[in-house]
C-alpha cells in the first residue's frame, strides 16, 4: 500500500517536471523561432514564454501537484 503511494507520487513528479522542462526550456529556448511568429499584446510569443510563460507554467504545476497529492492522500486515508 505504501509502495503504491510512492510510485504514484514519483510518477506525478516525473510528469510535472517533464511538463516544466517543455514549457521553460522547450518553449523559451528550443521553439522560440516558431513561437515568435505569433504575437500577444505586441510581444512575440517566444519572448513571452522566455520571460513570463515558464513562471506561470511553474505556478500552475505547483497547484496541480498540490491538487493531485491531496487527492492521493484522501484515497490513502480511506
Secondary structure, 3 states (H helix, E strand, C coil): CHHHHHHHHHHHHHHHHHHHHHHHHHHHHHCHHHHCCCEECCEEHHHHHHHHHHHHHHHHHHHHHHHHHHHHHHHHCC
